[in-house]
């Protein structure tokens, strides 16, 4: 793996760890949901970086699945929060 891809992967893993800290410390549900969305985007990026580094093209599908699950999770959270406010 090239040094640039290693640096990208390191930064993405660091953002996932920061998201874990935010979930633990988050005072509101919205803070926790934003951290979960960060997992989706960071997971997507990490899967794509690993796909490029290893040449394993199936990791691109994994990254796209992470992106889709993140979007569906955000919609579900907003819908639940909307109904709770009524």
N, C-alpha and C positions, 0 to 999 in steps of 0.2 A: 504494500500500500504506500502510495507516495506521501510525502510529508504534508502536503496541503490537504489531502483527504483525511489524514490522521488528525490534523488540526481541526478540520470541520467536524469530525466525529467527536472529538474531545469537547468542543464547544456545545454540541447538541446534547451530549450526555450531561454536561454541566447545567444546561437549561432544564433538563428533566429532573435533576437533583434539586434545583431551585424551586421547581414546581412542587416537588414533594414537601419541601419546607413550607411553601405557601399553603398547601392543603392542611398541614398540621397547625399552622399559626393563624390561618384565615379566620377573621372574626365573623364573616358573613358567608352565606351560601354562594353569593355571586363571586366572591374571591376564590372559593374552592372550584367553582365552575370554570373560571378563567384559567386556573391551573390545569384543570382537566383538558381544556382546549389547547393549552400549551403542550400537553402530552401528545395530542393528536398531530399538531404541526411538527413538533420535534421528532416524534416517532416516524412521521412521513419523511422528513429530511434525513434522518439517520438511516432509514431503509434504503433511500435513494443513494446516499453516499456509499453504503455498503454494497449496493448493487454495482455501482461504478468501480469500486475497489476490487471486488472479487470476481466480477464478470458474471455473477449469478443473476440472470434476468428475471427470475421469479420474484426476487425481492422488490422489483418495481410494482408488481401486483400487490404485494404486502403493503407497500407505501400508499398505494391508491386506496386500499381497504382502510388503512388508518385514517386517511383524509375523509373518507365517506363516513366512517363511524364517528369522527369528531363533529362533523356537520349534523348528523342525526342526533347525537347527544346534546348539542347546543339547542336544537329545535325542541327536543323533549324537555330540557331544563326550562326554556322560556315558556313553553306551554304549561308546565306544572306551576311555575311561579305566577303566571297569569291567572290560573284558576285559583291559586291560594289567596290572591289579592282580592278576589271577588267576594 
